[in-house]
Amino acid sequence: MEKLTFQDAAFLRLESSQRPFHVAGLMILKMPAAAPKTYLRNLAKKCGRLNEVWPVLNKKLQNPDTTNNAAWVVADDYQASRHVLHYSLPQAGRMEDLLHLVSCVHEQLLDRNRPLWEMHIIEGLPGDRFALYCKVHHALVDGVGALKMIDTLFSTSPGKRVSLRTASLMAEKHAERHSLLQNLQGMTRSVMKQYSALPQLSSLLSHMGADAFLGKKDAMSLPFTAPRTLFNSRVDSRRCIIVCELPFKPVKSIAKRAGGTINDVLLAVCGGALRHYLLEQNALPRKSLVAGLPVSLKSAGEDAGNQLSFILCPYFTDEKNDLRRLQRVIRVTTRAKQEFARVSATATQDFANMMLMPTILLTLSGNAMLTPPVINAIFSNVPGSREKLYLEGSELESLYPLSVVTDAMAINLTVVSYTNKLCFAVTSCPTQQPGIEQLGKLLKQSFRELKTAVANS
């Protein structure tokens, strides 16, 4: 028996039929030229034994009916057919059909009587392509860990095959966790460290407050000051998955010319797309939407590299001019990084905790709609492989990370770079977001408009 940690139990408590708490990845692959007819069937059989590679996939809840004193136990009734499903899209296997299917599967809770993961092998895409949709409960592994687990299956060589005899480095539970809930647990573990960071946190907040008092628009937003929008409603069980891709090199070129980062460009693109969408719905607030932006920041005096923190940056949906929107994003993120670089890692974590603790408590009590939103839409950018990857000889063409949405945060935008492109994945609850499936096209439109604006500057 293995007791669940604070953050793992919290993910279970936060979950309901309206709020599934699993993370997932959707991968598009092209089969090798000489693949036999049994290729995908054989792949399904091999994937059914992944619990032998990663023991974490062979754990289930001791008592699935309660989260009190929750503990993991080894599943003595594991059945591969309950975790690896293999089926086909209807002809002619359009991408729209795949996304509709994946949206429906992403809505479904994982069965707490079993190990909390599934893999869906979906054939029928044109050009000898197929899809893998993998989901795992957030209590079992976080998004970063899930991507690392998936990554260990792939190789840069098309000739390499998955070995079930080699134990993965990810076999140990939670080798690395970057969950923001872990930061909440850390608040109770290191009181003195937190206490010493209070003056720095107060200084950071005072600077943000001064910017707000002086009416500075190009500044980091204060917590709980985002406008309420269509994206900040109570969620139900419906989900909509939207994907699109942008070319990596032009985005990098725009960033270099504008004096910003790739993340800045992508944030400005998202701001333009969200502006277009809300204008079409006659629902654009006068005040800019706010992005919750996880970023890697190096703390002052720290030699151990980067620290993960959380910036509240306007999307600048109130800005009509695409170039000015990018320039304003760059000003905010640049200053935010400078502000966080002056304080300790503990203070940056406390800042995230201060925003998230009330949100978590309000969600657990069913009162998430009582306060103004902390943010309007989460945006994150995850670096991926610059080399082509292969699984059992099949070339990975695209990788889309799918995340969690919850009450008052009903949309999540994530980007993963892979080879020469940027793969966008949007997870949303579409009930209060009519026409949200068009957001992929609006992201591409926003990128073209920004590219033209920068070229003409």
Secondary structure, DSSP 8 states (H G I E B T S, - for coil): -EE--HHHHHHHHH--SSS--EEEEEEEEE--TT--TTHHHHHHHHHTTHHHH-GGGGEEES-TT--TT-EEEE-SS--GGGTEEEEE--TT--HHHHHHHHHHHHHS---TTS-SEEEEEEEEETTTEEEEEEEEETTT--HHHHHHHHHHH-BSSTT----SSS--GGGSTTSS---HHHHHHHHHH-HHHHHHHHHHHHHHHHHHHHHHHTT-SSS---TT-----TTSS---S--EEEEEEEEHHHHHHHHHHHTS-HHHHHHHHHHHHHHHHHHHTT---SS--EEEEEEEEE-TT--S-EEEEEEEEE--TT---HHHHHHHHHHHHHHHHHHHHTS-HHHHHHHHHHHHHHHHHHHHTT-GGGS--S-SEEEEEE---SS--EETTEEEEEEEEE---BTTB-EEEEEEEETTEEEEEEEE-GGGSTTGGGHHHHHHHHHHHHHHHHHT-
